[in-house]
Amino acid sequence: MSSNPKLTKKQKDFADDYLIHWVAAKAARKAYNIKPTKDQNVKAAVIWHLNINKPNIQEYIKENAQIAASVIMELLQNKKTPAAVRLNASKDVLDRAWYKPIDRVQSLDIKMNLEDLSPLELLAIIKWW
């Protein structure tokens, strides 16, 4: 790390967990030993909001995210890395970059008399569906 931002142990634990899971509330609960209750969730939300806006934590996350990205790229480019590992790493990177595939949602309002269709037309509809 070039500038080596100063972090407390809890801040570092928060940032490290955030880099792994990308869930700030979970990282705050874990680093600050906060129980997952309704009142404590508010406390966790305040802590992660404060932490995520601190320049030293942002710098630490940014620097370490670049390291993580280079490790993932090495995994992806290494032909000896199992295909399943490369695929999961690719999916994870794309998901975190908001390139997650859109969930398929279909809404059809079909009004037809099935008796008017030929068996081939019925089969085509079943295969399409």
N, C-alpha and C positions, 0 to 999 in steps of 0.2 A: 504494500500500500504506500502510495506516494506521500500523503499528508498525515497518515496515521491518526485519525480522529480519536479523541479521548472519550471513552464511554465508561460508565460505571458497569459493574458486573451485571446488574439487572438490565441495563440498557443493551449491553452486548448480547445477553441471553434473549432478550426480546427481538433484537435485530436478526440474530442467527436463526431463531425459530421462524420469524417472518420470511426470511430468505428460503427456508425449506418448504413451508406450507402456504405462504402468501395469504394468511388469514390473521390480520392484525389483532383482533379480539382474542383469538386463541393464543397468540404469542404473548399478549399482555397477561392473560390469566396464568399461563405457565411460568413466565419469568417472574411475576410478582406474587405467585402463589395465591391466586384469587379463585375462590370456589365459584362454580357455575350456577349461582342463584340469581334471582331477579335483581335484587339490590346490588349484588356484587358484579353483575353484568354491566351495570351503569358505571361502576368504578373502573372496570376493565376498559370500557369504551372511552372514558375520560383519559385514562393512562395511554391507551394506544393512540388516541388523537394527539395528545401532547407529545408523545414520543415520535410519531411519524412526521411531525412538523419541526422537530429539532434539527438544525443544520448538521450537527455532528453525526446524528443517527442517519440522516439522509445520505450523507457522504459515505458512511460505512456501508450502508445498503447498496448504494450505487457501485462502489468499488468492488464489493464482494459479489454482486450480481454479475459483473463483468467476468469475474473469475469463474463463477458457476457456468456462465454461458460458454466460456472457452472449453471447460471440461465437457460440457454436453456436445459441443461441436467436435471435439476429439472422439467422443464415443460414436457420434453419427458417422464420422468419416473413416473410422477404423473398421475394415472389412472383417476383423476377427470378433468384433462385438456382435453378440447374437442378434438376429433380426428382430426378435421380440423386444429386446432392450432398446434398439435403435428406434423402433416404431413407437414405443411408449415415451421415449425421450422427445421424439418429434411431436407427438400429440400433446405432451405436457407444455412444450415451448409454444406451440400454436395456441393452445387453450389460454395460457397466461398472456399471450399477445392479443387476445380477443378474436382469434381466428377460428373459434370453435364452430363446427358445422351447425347450421340451423337445424333444430329438431323438426322433423317432418310433421307438418300439421295439414290435414286435409279435411275439408268439409264439403261434402257432396250432397246436393239436393236433386236426386234423380227421380223423375216421374216418368215411368214407361210401363207399358204392359209387357210383361215377360213372355206372354203367350204369342206376341207378335214377332219375337226374335227367333232366329234360326238356332240350331244347336251350336254352330260355329260362333255366332255372335255371343251367345251365352258363355261359351268357353273363353272367348276373348275377354269378356267383362270379368269373369272369375280370375283369369290369369293377371289382368291389369290390377285388380283390386288387391 
